[in-house]
């Protein structure tokens, strides 16, 4: 896996942080941390979109963020585990990984005029 895909995974991690921050921030410092997480996640996603197909980057970013947020709710906030929800998230994760596997690696000359 190359650096661009790693940045998409890191962006998804920060997405989970800012989504939780939107729900649980209650003072200036937690709102600032949420804003920083938003900036980092979108910056990394935008940079990855310059090297990989934007639709794939966005689908992977949102899919991993969804899975991460659900797991964080279960582990950190004692959200009830629903088998149907977990099964649907599993299908989503399979689709995200499938997109990653069928997307060609970055091209060094992409975007360069001839």
N, CA, C and O atoms as CSV, one atom per row, in Angstrom:
chain,resi,resn,atom,element,x,y,z
A,1,UNK,N,N,0.855,-1.168,0.000
A,1,UNK,CA,C,0.000,0.000,0.000
A,1,UNK,C,C,0.904,1.236,0.000
A,1,UNK,O,O,1.860,1.322,0.771
A,2,UNK,N,N,0.584,2.183,-0.873
A,2,UNK,CA,C,1.461,3.338,-0.964
A,2,UNK,C,C,1.038,4.457,-0.016
A,2,UNK,O,O,0.029,4.355,0.682
A,3,UNK,N,N,1.830,5.522,-0.009
A,3,UNK,CA,C,1.604,6.630,0.917
A,3,UNK,C,C,0.260,7.325,0.704
A,3,UNK,O,O,-0.345,7.813,1.659
A,4,UNK,N,N,-0.202,7.370,-0.528
A,4,UNK,CA,C,-1.464,8.052,-0.801
A,4,UNK,C,C,-2.619,7.323,-0.121
A,4,UNK,O,O,-3.483,7.954,0.489
A,5,UNK,N,N,-2.634,5.987,-0.226
A,5,UNK,CA,C,-3.704,5.229,0.435
A,5,UNK,C,C,-3.600,5.338,1.949
A,5,UNK,O,O,-4.618,5.381,2.639
A,6,UNK,N,N,-2.391,5.382,2.467
A,6,UNK,CA,C,-2.218,5.544,3.917
A,6,UNK,C,C,-2.813,6.875,4.358
A,6,UNK,O,O,-3.424,6.962,5.423
A,7,UNK,N,N,-2.634,7.919,3.538
A,7,UNK,CA,C,-3.211,9.222,3.892
A,7,UNK,C,C,-4.739,9.171,3.899
A,7,UNK,O,O,-5.371,9.868,4.692
A,8,UNK,N,N,-5.345,8.355,3.027
A,8,UNK,CA,C,-6.808,8.204,3.039
A,8,UNK,C,C,-7.245,7.541,4.344
A,8,UNK,O,O,-8.243,7.950,4.938
A,9,UNK,N,N,-6.514,6.524,4.796
A,9,UNK,CA,C,-6.850,5.850,6.050
A,9,UNK,C,C,-6.681,6.796,7.241
A,9,UNK,O,O,-7.497,6.782,8.163
A,10,UNK,N,N,-5.630,7.616,7.227
A,10,UNK,CA,C,-5.427,8.594,8.298
A,10,UNK,C,C,-6.540,9.644,8.262
A,10,UNK,O,O,-7.044,10.052,9.308
A,11,UNK,N,N,-6.922,10.079,7.060
A,11,UNK,CA,C,-8.020,11.041,6.921
A,11,UNK,C,C,-9.309,10.469,7.505
A,11,UNK,O,O,-10.059,11.183,8.170
A,12,UNK,N,N,-9.567,9.191,7.262
A,12,UNK,CA,C,-10.768,8.549,7.810
A,12,UNK,C,C,-10.712,8.487,9.333
A,12,UNK,O,O,-11.733,8.653,10.000
A,13,UNK,N,N,-9.522,8.250,9.885
A,13,UNK,CA,C,-9.358,8.254,11.339
A,13,UNK,C,C,-9.731,9.623,11.912
A,13,UNK,O,O,-10.454,9.710,12.904
A,14,UNK,N,N,-9.233,10.690,11.279
A,14,UNK,CA,C,-9.562,12.025,11.750
A,14,UNK,C,C,-11.038,12.355,11.524
A,14,UNK,O,O,-11.618,13.152,12.261
A,15,UNK,N,N,-11.640,11.745,10.507
A,15,UNK,CA,C,-13.076,11.931,10.303
A,15,UNK,C,C,-13.849,11.395,11.505
A,15,UNK,O,O,-14.784,12.035,11.987
A,16,UNK,N,N,-13.457,10.227,11.981
A,16,UNK,CA,C,-14.111,9.653,13.157
A,16,UNK,C,C,-13.976,10.609,14.347
A,16,UNK,O,O,-14.926,10.807,15.104
A,17,UNK,N,N,-12.798,11.192,14.503
A,17,UNK,CA,C,-12.581,12.113,15.626
A,17,UNK,C,C,-13.464,13.348,15.522
A,17,UNK,O,O,-14.057,13.778,16.512
A,18,UNK,N,N,-13.553,13.930,14.303
A,18,UNK,CA,C,-14.354,15.151,14.223
A,18,UNK,C,C,-15.855,14.868,14.284
A,18,UNK,O,O,-16.619,15.697,14.778
A,19,UNK,N,N,-16.284,13.712,13.790
A,19,UNK,CA,C,-17.704,13.377,13.902
A,19,UNK,C,C,-18.082,13.218,15.378
A,19,UNK,O,O,-19.123,13.710,15.815
A,20,UNK,N,N,-17.231,12.530,16.137
A,20,UNK,CA,C,-17.489,12.409,17.573
A,20,UNK,C,C,-17.393,13.775,18.246
A,20,UNK,O,O,-18.151,14.073,19.169
A,21,UNK,N,N,-16.460,14.600,17.781
A,21,UNK,CA,C,-16.325,15.942,18.340
A,21,UNK,C,C,-17.559,16.789,18.126
A,21,UNK,O,O,-17.926,17.573,19.002
A,22,UNK,N,N,-18.217,16.649,16.968
A,22,UNK,CA,C,-19.434,17.416,16.725
A,22,UNK,C,C,-20.520,17.066,17.730
A,22,UNK,O,O,-21.331,17.917,18.095
A,23,UNK,N,N,-20.539,15.828,18.172
A,23,UNK,CA,C,-21.568,15.403,19.122
A,23,UNK,C,C,-21.196,15.729,20.571
A,23,UNK,O,O,-22.049,16.132,21.361
A,24,UNK,N,N,-19.914,15.551,20.911
A,24,UNK,CA,C,-19.529,15.607,22.318
A,24,UNK,C,C,-18.752,16.855,22.734
A,24,UNK,O,O,-18.445,16.998,23.918
A,25,UNK,N,N,-18.425,17.753,21.823
A,25,UNK,CA,C,-17.703,18.967,22.218
A,25,UNK,C,C,-18.605,19.856,23.063
A,25,UNK,O,O,-19.775,20.075,22.749
A,26,UNK,N,N,-18.015,20.363,24.150
A,26,UNK,CA,C,-18.815,21.190,25.047
A,26,UNK,C,C,-18.060,22.408,25.584
A,26,UNK,O,O,-18.570,23.129,26.441
A,27,UNK,N,N,-16.849,22.635,25.081
A,27,UNK,CA,C,-16.117,23.829,25.489
A,27,UNK,C,C,-15.220,24.276,24.334
A,27,UNK,O,O,-15.131,23.595,23.313
A,28,UNK,N,N,-14.577,25.389,24.495
A,28,UNK,CA,C,-13.772,25.970,23.423
A,28,UNK,C,C,-12.675,25.023,22.949
A,28,UNK,O,O,-12.464,24.887,21.744
A,29,UNK,N,N,-11.978,24.372,23.860
A,29,UNK,CA,C,-10.845,23.521,23.480
A,29,UNK,C,C,-11.280,22.294,22.687
A,29,UNK,O,O,-10.608,21.902,21.733
A,30,UNK,N,N,-12.390,21.690,23.071
A,30,UNK,CA,C,-12.856,20.525,22.311
A,30,UNK,C,C,-13.380,20.949,20.943
A,30,UNK,O,O,-13.268,20.192,19.978
A,31,UNK,N,N,-13.955,22.156,20.847
A,31,UNK,CA,C,-14.384,22.653,19.530
A,31,UNK,C,C,-13.173,22.977,18.653
A,31,UNK,O,O,-13.206,22.741,17.445
A,32,UNK,N,N,-12.126,23.505,19.238
A,32,UNK,CA,C,-10.898,23.773,18.468
A,32,UNK,C,C,-10.298,22.461,17.985
A,32,UNK,O,O,-9.875,22.361,16.833
A,33,UNK,N,N,-10.255,21.452,18.853
A,33,UNK,CA,C,-9.730,20.138,18.453
A,33,UNK,C,C,-10.579,19.536,17.335
A,33,UNK,O,O,-10.046,18.917,16.415
A,34,UNK,N,N,-11.891,19.716,17.411
A,34,UNK,CA,C,-12.784,19.223,16.358
A,34,UNK,C,C,-12.491,19.926,15.036
A,34,UNK,O,O,-12.438,19.283,13.987
A,35,UNK,N,N,-12.300,21.237,15.083
A,35,UNK,CA,C,-11.991,21.997,13.865
A,35,UNK,C,C,-10.656,21.558,13.264
A,35,UNK,O,O,-10.524,21.468,12.043
A,36,UNK,N,N,-9.679,21.289,14.105
A,36,UNK,CA,C,-8.377,20.812,13.617
A,36,UNK,C,C,-8.532,19.443,12.960
A,36,UNK,O,O,-7.938,19.190,11.911
A,37,UNK,N,N,-9.321,18.563,13.564
A,37,UNK,CA,C,-9.555,17.234,12.987
A,37,UNK,C,C,-10.263,17.345,11.636
A,37,UNK,O,O,-9.952,16.596,10.710
A,38,UNK,N,N,-11.219,18.280,11.519
A,38,UNK,CA,C,-11.895,18.502,10.235
A,38,UNK,C,C,-10.880,18.939,9.187
A,38,UNK,O,O,-10.863,18.410,8.076
A,39,UNK,N,N,-10.037,19.903,9.539
A,39,UNK,CA,C,-9.036,20.398,8.592
A,39,UNK,C,C,-8.101,19.282,8.143
A,39,UNK,O,O,-7.859,19.126,6.946
A,40,UNK,N,N,-7.570,18.501,9.087
A,40,UNK,CA,C,-6.629,17.431,8.750
A,40,UNK,C,C,-7.301,16.387,7.862
A,40,UNK,O,O,-6.721,15.967,6.860
A,41,UNK,N,N,-8.510,15.967,8.214
A,41,UNK,CA,C,-9.155,14.906,7.434
A,41,UNK,C,C,-9.434,15.359,6.005
A,41,UNK,O,O,-9.186,14.615,5.056
A,42,UNK,N,N,-9.954,16.587,5.849
A,42,UNK,CA,C,-10.255,17.049,4.497
A,42,UNK,C,C,-8.994,17.377,3.709
A,42,UNK,O,O,-8.950,17.158,2.498
A,43,UNK,N,N,-7.978,17.895,4.370
A,43,UNK,CA,C,-6.713,18.163,3.677
A,43,UNK,C,C,-6.125,16.870,3.107
A,43,UNK,O,O,-5.737,16.818,1.940
A,44,UNK,N,N,-6.064,15.833,3.936
A,44,UNK,CA,C,-5.505,14.557,3.475
A,44,UNK,C,C,-6.353,13.939,2.371
A,44,UNK,O,O,-5.816,13.364,1.425
A,45,UNK,N,N,-7.686,14.054,2.487
A,45,UNK,CA,C,-8.555,13.510,1.453
A,45,UNK,C,C,-8.371,14.274,0.135
A,45,UNK,O,O,-8.312,13.659,-0.930
A,46,UNK,N,N,-8.282,15.577,0.198
A,46,UNK,CA,C,-8.095,16.383,-1.012
A,46,UNK,C,C,-6.753,16.069,-1.665
A,46,UNK,O,O,-6.675,15.946,-2.887
A,47,UNK,N,N,-5.710,15.940,-0.873
A,47,UNK,CA,C,-4.388,15.617,-1.429
A,47,UNK,C,C,-4.399,14.233,-2.086
A,47,UNK,O,O,-3.789,14.044,-3.138
A,48,UNK,N,N,-5.084,13.274,-1.475
A,48,UNK,CA,C,-5.182,11.932,-2.070
A,48,UNK,C,C,-5.964,11.976,-3.372
A,48,UNK,O,O,-5.661,11.235,-4.306
A,49,UNK,N,N,-6.977,12.847,-3.439
A,49,UNK,CA,C,-7.780,12.981,-4.646
A,49,UNK,C,C,-7.014,13.536,-5.829
A,49,UNK,O,O,-7.467,13.426,-6.968
A,50,UNK,N,N,-5.861,14.130,-5.575
A,50,UNK,CA,C,-5.026,14.619,-6.671
A,50,UNK,C,C,-4.221,13.496,-7.321
A,50,UNK,O,O,-3.742,13.648,-8.445
A,51,UNK,N,N,-4.072,12.380,-6.627
A,51,UNK,CA,C,-3.281,11.254,-7.144
A,51,UNK,C,C,-4.124,10.046,-7.512
A,51,UNK,O,O,-3.715,9.236,-8.344
A,52,UNK,N,N,-5.292,9.915,-6.905
A,52,UNK,CA,C,-6.173,8.766,-7.127
A,52,UNK,C,C,-7.531,9.274,-7.608
A,52,UNK,O,O,-7.828,10.458,-7.453
A,53,UNK,N,N,-8.359,8.406,-8.185
A,53,UNK,CA,C,-9.698,8.836,-8.609
A,53,UNK,C,C,-10.500,9.391,-7.425
A,53,UNK,O,O,-10.610,8.748,-6.381
A,54,UNK,N,N,-11.050,10.579,-7.603
A,54,UNK,CA,C,-11.734,11.283,-6.523
A,54,UNK,C,C,-12.917,10.478,-5.981
A,54,UNK,O,O,-13.118,10.420,-4.768
A,55,UNK,N,N,-13.690,9.867,-6.854
A,55,UNK,CA,C,-14.841,9.089,-6.408
A,55,UNK,C,C,-14.444,7.934,-5.512
A,55,UNK,O,O,-15.109,7.651,-4.516
A,56,UNK,N,N,-13.368,7.277,-5.867
A,56,UNK,CA,C,-12.889,6.155,-5.059
A,56,UNK,C,C,-12.363,6.644,-3.726
A,56,UNK,O,O,-12.659,6.054,-2.687
A,57,UNK,N,N,-11.585,7.718,-3.743
A,57,UNK,CA,C,-11.042,8.276,-2.500
A,57,UNK,C,C,-12.188,8.652,-1.561
A,57,UNK,O,O,-12.155,8.339,-0.371
A,58,UNK,N,N,-13.194,9.321,-2.106
A,58,UNK,CA,C,-14.311,9.756,-1.272
A,58,UNK,C,C,-15.085,8.563,-0.717
A,58,UNK,O,O,-15.454,8.556,0.457
A,59,UNK,N,N,-15.332,7.564,-1.548
A,59,UNK,CA,C,-16.073,6.377,-1.092
A,59,UNK,C,C,-15.313,5.647,0.014
A,59,UNK,O,O,-15.912,5.234,1.006
A,60,UNK,N,N,-14.013,5.488,-0.147
A,60,UNK,CA,C,-13.200,4.822,0.871
A,60,UNK,C,C,-13.177,5.660,2.146
A,60,UNK,O,O,-13.330,5.123,3.243
A,61,UNK,N,N,-12.989,6.970,2.011
A,61,UNK,CA,C,-12.948,7.893,3.142
A,61,UNK,C,C,-14.247,7.813,3.957
A,61,UNK,O,O,-14.208,7.649,5.177
A,62,UNK,N,N,-15.379,7.927,3.288
A,62,UNK,CA,C,-16.665,7.907,3.980
A,62,UNK,C,C,-16.966,6.518,4.546
A,62,UNK,O,O,-17.473,6.400,5.662
A,63,UNK,N,N,-16.657,5.472,3.785
A,63,UNK,CA,C,-16.905,4.114,4.263
A,63,UNK,C,C,-16.114,3.794,5.514
A,63,UNK,O,O,-16.660,3.268,6.484
A,64,UNK,N,N,-14.829,4.111,5.494
A,64,UNK,CA,C,-14.005,3.852,6.677
A,64,UNK,C,C,-14.422,4.731,7.847
A,64,UNK,O,O,-14.390,4.298,8.999
A,65,UNK,N,N,-14.812,5.964,7.548
A,65,UNK,CA,C,-15.296,6.844,8.611
A,65,UNK,C,C,-16.564,6.311,9.247
A,65,UNK,O,O,-16.735,6.395,10.463
A,66,UNK,N,N,-17.453,5.764,8.435
A,66,UNK,CA,C,-18.697,5.189,8.943
A,66,UNK,C,C,-18.409,3.988,9.838
A,66,UNK,O,O,-18.953,3.874,10.936
A,67,UNK,N,N,-17.558,3.108,9.361
A,67,UNK,CA,C,-17.194,1.923,10.150
A,67,UNK,C,C,-16.513,2.352,11.451
A,67,UNK,O,O,-16.841,1.849,12.526
A,68,UNK,N,N,-15.573,3.275,11.347
A,68,UNK,CA,C,-14.854,3.744,12.533
A,68,UNK,C,C,-15.765,4.404,13.550
A,68,UNK,O,O,-15.623,4.188,14.753
A,69,UNK,N,N,-16.704,5.210,13.066
A,69,UNK,CA,C,-17.624,5.886,13.973
A,69,UNK,C,C,-18.524,4.883,14.686
A,69,UNK,O,O,-18.753,4.999,15.890
A,70,UNK,N,N,-19.032,3.908,13.955
A,70,UNK,CA,C,-19.871,2.885,14.574
A,70,UNK,C,C,-19.089,2.108,15.633
A,70,UNK,O,O,-19.585,1.892,16.739
A,71,UNK,N,N,-17.873,1.689,15.296
A,71,UNK,CA,C,-17.069,0.943,16.263
A,71,UNK,C,C,-16.714,1.793,17.484
A,71,UNK,O,O,-16.707,1.295,18.610
A,72,UNK,N,N,-16.420,3.077,17.258
A,72,UNK,CA,C,-16.114,3.969,18.384
A,72,UNK,C,C,-17.328,4.122,19.297
A,72,UNK,O,O,-17.185,4.146,20.519
A,73,UNK,N,N,-18.508,4.225,18.719
A,73,UNK,CA,C,-19.720,4.327,19.540
A,73,UNK,C,C,-19.922,3.075,20.382
A,73,UNK,O,O,-20.317,3.155,21.545
A,74,UNK,N,N,-19.651,1.926,19.789
A,74,UNK,CA,C,-19.832,0.669,20.520
A,74,UNK,C,C,-18.794,0.536,21.630
A,74,UNK,O,O,-19.131,0.208,22.768
A,75,UNK,N,N,-17.519,0.794,21.292
A,75,UNK,CA,C,-16.432,0.579,22.243
A,75,UNK,C,C,-16.355,1.686,23.295
A,75,UNK,O,O,-16.209,1.396,24.483
A,76,UNK,N,N,-16.452,2.946,22.877
A,76,UNK,CA,C,-16.229,4.057,23.802
A,76,UNK,C,C,-17.493,4.539,24.507
A,76,UNK,O,O,-17.428,5.028,25.635
A,77,UNK,N,N,-18.635,4.404,23.848
A,77,UNK,CA,C,-19.854,5.002,24.394
A,77,UNK,C,C,-20.952,3.981,24.674
A,77,UNK,O,O,-22.112,4.344,24.869
A,78,UNK,N,N,-20.577,2.693,24.692
A,78,UNK,CA,C,-21.492,1.611,25.060
A,78,UNK,C,C,-22.792,1.601,24.252
A,78,UNK,O,O,-23.862,1.308,24.786
A,79,UNK,N,N,-22.687,1.922,22.973
A,79,UNK,CA,C,-23.847,1.839,22.074
A,79,UNK,C,C,-24.264,0.363,21.963
A,79,UNK,O,O,-23.414,-0.528,21.943
A,80,UNK,N,N,-25.550,0.122,21.891
A,80,UNK,CA,C,-26.052,-1.245,21.770
A,80,UNK,C,C,-25.592,-1.858,20.442
A,80,UNK,O,O,-25.624,-1.204,19.399
A,81,UNK,N,N,-25.171,-3.101,20.498
A,81,UNK,CA,C,-24.724,-3.811,19.304
A,81,UNK,C,C,-25.940,-4.438,18.635
A,81,UNK,O,O,-26.673,-5.212,19.250
A,82,UNK,N,N,-26.143,-4.091,17.361
A,82,UNK,CA,C,-27.245,-4.659,16.598
A,82,UNK,C,C,-26.650,-5.491,15.468
A,82,UNK,O,O,-25.859,-4.992,14.668
A,83,UNK,N,N,-27.034,-6.748,15.411
A,83,UNK,CA,C,-26.482,-7.673,14.421
A,83,UNK,C,C,-26.719,-7.186,12.999
A,83,UNK,O,O,-25.817,-7.268,12.165
A,84,UNK,N,N,-27.892,-6.691,12.712
A,84,UNK,CA,C,-28.204,-6.221,11.359
A,84,UNK,C,C,-27.301,-5.042,10.991
A,84,UNK,O,O,-26.789,-4.974,9.874
A,85,UNK,N,N,-27.109,-4.123,11.926
A,85,UNK,CA,C,-26.258,-2.965,11.672
A,85,UNK,C,C,-24.819,-3.406,11.403
A,85,UNK,O,O,-24.171,-2.902,10.485
A,86,UNK,N,N,-24.325,-4.344,12.202
A,86,UNK,CA,C,-22.962,-4.843,11.992
A,86,UNK,C,C,-22.830,-5.554,10.645
A,86,UNK,O,O,-21.810,-5.416,9.969
A,87,UNK,N,N,-23.843,-6.304,10.258
A,87,UNK,CA,C,-23.822,-6.993,8.970
A,87,UNK,C,C,-23.791,-5.992,7.810
A,87,UNK,O,O,-23.042,-6.170,6.849
A,88,UNK,N,N,-24.594,-4.960,7.907
A,88,UNK,CA,C,-24.602,-3.933,6.855
A,88,UNK,C,C,-23.277,-3.173,6.794
A,88,UNK,O,O,-22.801,-2.837,5.710
A,89,UNK,N,N,-22.690,-2.908,7.942
A,89,UNK,CA,C,-21.377,-2.256,7.972
A,89,UNK,C,C,-20.324,-3.173,7.365
A,89,UNK,O,O,-19.416,-2.700,6.681
A,90,UNK,N,N,-20.429,-4.468,7.602
A,90,UNK,CA,C,-19.503,-5.426,6.999
A,90,UNK,C,C,-19.593,-5.380,5.476
A,90,UNK,O,O,-18.570,-5.390,4.792
A,91,UNK,N,N,-20.806,-5.329,4.946
A,91,UNK,CA,C,-20.980,-5.206,3.492
A,91,UNK,C,C,-20.365,-3.913,2.972
A,91,UNK,O,O,-19.731,-3.897,1.917
A,92,UNK,N,N,-20.558,-2.831,3.719
A,92,UNK,CA,C,-19.968,-1.549,3.337
A,92,UNK,C,C,-18.447,-1.644,3.315
A,92,UNK,O,O,-17.803,-1.166,2.380
A,93,UNK,N,N,-17.879,-2.258,4.337
A,93,UNK,CA,C,-16.424,-2.398,4.410
A,93,UNK,C,C,-15.891,-3.263,3.277
A,93,UNK,O,O,-14.831,-2.968,2.724
A,94,UNK,N,N,-16.600,-4.314,2.926
A,94,UNK,CA,C,-16.197,-5.157,1.791
A,94,UNK,C,C,-16.198,-4.338,0.511
A,94,UNK,O,O,-15.286,-4.469,-0.306
A,95,UNK,N,N,-17.206,-3.496,0.323
A,95,UNK,CA,C,-17.256,-2.635,-0.854
A,95,UNK,C,C,-16.113,-1.637,-0.889
A,95,UNK,O,O,-15.527,-1.399,-1.945
A,96,UNK,N,N,-15.796,-1.056,0.250
A,96,UNK,CA,C,-14.691,-0.090,0.338
A,96,UNK,C,C,-13.369,-0.771,0.004
A,96,UNK,O,O,-12.576,-0.246,-0.777
A,97,UNK,N,N,-13.136,-1.925,0.587
A,97,UNK,CA,C,-11.888,-2.649,0.303
A,97,UNK,C,C,-11.839,-3.087,-1.159
A,97,UNK,O,O,-10.774,-3.071,-1.776
A,98,UNK,N,N,-12.984,-3.477,-1.714
A,98,UNK,CA,C,-13.036,-3.834,-3.128
A,98,UNK,C,C,-12.662,-2.662,-4.015
A,98,UNK,O,O,-11.915,-2.834,-4.978
A,99,UNK,N,N,-13.173,-1.460,-3.706
A,99,UNK,CA,C,-12.800,-0.267,-4.469
A,99,UNK,C,C,-11.305,-0.002,-4.399
A,99,UNK,O,O,-10.679,0.356,-5.396
A,100,UNK,N,N,-10.745,-0.182,-3.220
A,100,UNK,CA,C,-9.304,0.035,-3.055
A,100,UNK,C,C,-8.515,-0.957,-3.897
A,100,UNK,O,O,-7.508,-0.596,-4.506
A,101,UNK,N,N,-8.965,-2.198,-3.932
A,101,UNK,CA,C,-8.240,-3.242,-4.663
A,101,UNK,C,C,-8.309,-3.064,-6.175
A,101,UNK,O,O,-7.356,-3.410,-6.873
A,102,UNK,N,N,-9.408,-2.535,-6.694
A,102,UNK,CA,C,-9.541,-2.401,-8.146
A,102,UNK,C,C,-9.088,-1.046,-8.673
A,102,UNK,O,O,-9.087,-0.828,-9.884
A,103,UNK,N,N,-8.706,-0.138,-7.792
A,103,UNK,CA,C,-8.245,1.179,-8.221
A,103,UNK,C,C,-6.761,1.127,-8.509
A,103,UNK,O,O,-5.979,0.695,-7.662
A,104,UNK,N,N,-6.354,1.567,-9.713
A,104,UNK,CA,C,-4.927,1.547,-10.040
A,104,UNK,C,C,-4.149,2.489,-9.133
A,104,UNK,O,O,-4.662,3.513,-8.682
A,105,UNK,N,N,-2.903,2.119,-8.879
A,105,UNK,CA,C,-2.025,2.959,-8.062
A,105,UNK,C,C,-1.784,4.267,-8.774
A,105,UNK,O,O,-2.059,4.400,-9.966
A,106,UNK,N,N,-1.263,5.241,-8.029
A,106,UNK,CA,C,-1.060,6.562,-8.595
A,106,UNK,C,C,-0.135,6.528,-9.804
A,106,UNK,O,O,0.788,5.718,-9.893
A,107,UNK,N,N,-0.412,7.423,-10.712
A,107,UNK,CA,C,0.410,7.561,-11.905
A,107,UNK,C,C,1.267,8.792,-11.745
A,107,UNK,O,O,0.759,9.866,-11.423
A,108,UNK,N,N,2.555,8.651,-11.963
A,108,UNK,CA,C,3.477,9.757,-11.782
A,108,UNK,C,C,3.263,10.890,-12.753
A,108,UNK,O,O,3.635,12.024,-12.451
A,109,UNK,N,N,2.666,10.627,-13.933
A,109,UNK,CA,C,2.491,11.675,-14.929
A,109,UNK,C,C,1.068,12.190,-14.987
A,109,UNK,O,O,0.741,12.965,-15.886
A,110,UNK,N,N,0.220,11.794,-14.075
A,110,UNK,CA,C,-1.179,12.231,-14.085
A,110,UNK,C,C,-1.243,13.742,-13.852
A,110,UNK,O,O,-0.645,14.268,-12.914
A,111,UNK,N,N,-1.967,14.411,-14.710
A,111,UNK,CA,C,-2.136,15.837,-14.556
A,111,UNK,C,C,-1.048,16.655,-15.221
A,111,UNK,O,O,-1.126,17.884,-15.215
A,112,UNK,N,N,-0.050,16.028,-15.788
A,112,UNK,CA,C,1.036,16.754,-16.436
A,112,UNK,C,C,0.656,16.966,-17.905
A,112,UNK,O,O,0.274,16.035,-18.614
A,113,UNK,N,N,0.773,18.215,-18.328
A,113,UNK,CA,C,0.451,18.510,-19.723
A,113,UNK,C,C,1.581,18.045,-20.629
A,113,UNK,O,O,2.751,18.071,-20.247
A,114,UNK,N,N,1.210,17.610,-21.858
A,114,UNK,CA,C,2.227,17.164,-22.783
A,114,UNK,C,C,2.650,18.253,-23.722
A,114,UNK,O,O,3.512,18.033,-24.574
